Structure formats: structure tokens, C-alpha cells
Amino acid sequence: MASELTPFSLRVAGAVRAELARHNLPGEALIPVLGIGKNAVYARLRGERSFEVEEIAKIAAFLKIEVGALVSAPAAMAVAS
């Protein structure tokens, strides 16, 4: 059963996409980091499914950035339509 995502979840997805682009990395780079499949990674990046808190922490560590950069940075405010 699909639930509607919150604006916060969509902002986090946008911030993750922005940070991946800033690091010149494709979404596939998150597959081994998160231990999930390609379709699951892209569902999160497209904002179809929320990132779990632990996943956000793993992504921040992988990108060598603070978790706050993904949950509260200006980049997180831009939501792709």
C-alpha cells in the first residue's frame, strides 16, 4: 500500500540528487552503500519512496558530508516536479 510522501521526504530526495550531482556520481553509486537494488534506489531518488533515517546517515557518510546537508540544506529545498 503506497502512502503519500511528505514535503520533507521530497526535499531529502532532491538534496540527495543534488549532492550526487555535485560529487559527479550516478544514482547507482548508492546501491552498495544502501545494500538495496537499483529499482529501490531510483524509487527513492525519484521521490516515490522515502529514504529511511539510516539510509540518509549512510549516504552522508559515503559523500563525506553532514547529515544536515541532506535534511536542512538549501539544496534540499528545491523539489523537482
Rosetta blueprint (number, residue, H / E / L):
1 M L
2 A L
3 S L
4 E L
5 L L
6 T L
7 P H
8 F H
9 S H
10 L H
11 R H
12 V H
13 A H
14 G H
15 A H
16 V H
17 R H
18 A H
19 E H
20 L H
21 A H
22 R H
23 H L
24 N L
25 L L
26 P L
27 G H
28 E H
29 A H
30 L H
31 I H
32 P H
33 V H
34 L H
35 G L
36 I L
37 G L
38 K H
39 N H
40 A H
41 V H
42 Y H
43 A H
44 R H
45 L H
46 R L
47 G L
48 E L
49 R L
50 S L
51 F L
52 E L
53 V H
54 E H
55 E H
56 I H
57 A H
58 K H
59 I H
60 A H
61 A H
62 F H
63 L H
64 K L
65 I L
66 E L
67 V L
68 G H
69 A H
70 L H
71 V H
72 S L
73 A L
74 P H
75 A H
76 A H
77 M H
78 A L
79 V L
80 A L
81 S L
